[in-house]
Amino acid sequence: QAQVQESGGGLVQPGGSLRLSCAVSEIVFNRRAMAWYRQASGGQHELVARISESGIINYADSVKGRFTISRDGAKKTVTLQMSSLKPEDTAVYYCKAERIGGGSEYWGQGTQVTVSL
């Protein structure tokens, strides 16, 4: 059964850092783009960062220069390194394994990130 599992969320003070990890299993990884989304309470689902199967990266304007996405094909993981965190970064962060062609996409259950004093 396909699994996408996030880890690494938590509570951090403004200006701090957190590292989110996403591990996938039972699905093809290296031919699939991976992405991080977030949803704040009462807010919309927002694309945070995306890395294609070839390593092309896109970031939301709100996180450029602060967040870094990377992937490890051998470990089948994608990581989101977050620094200079702001209270407005508070959200549930989701990992998404994008579809290949007409196939399925897969989502993790999400991990809470709270930026507060």
Buried (B, 14 or more C-beta within 10 A) or exposed (E): EEEBBBBBBEEBEEEEEBEBBBBBEEBEBEEBBBBBBBBBEEEEEBBBBBBBBEEEEBBBEEBEEBBBBBBEEEEBBBBBBBBEBEEEBBBBBBBBBBEBEEEEBBEBEBBEBBBEE
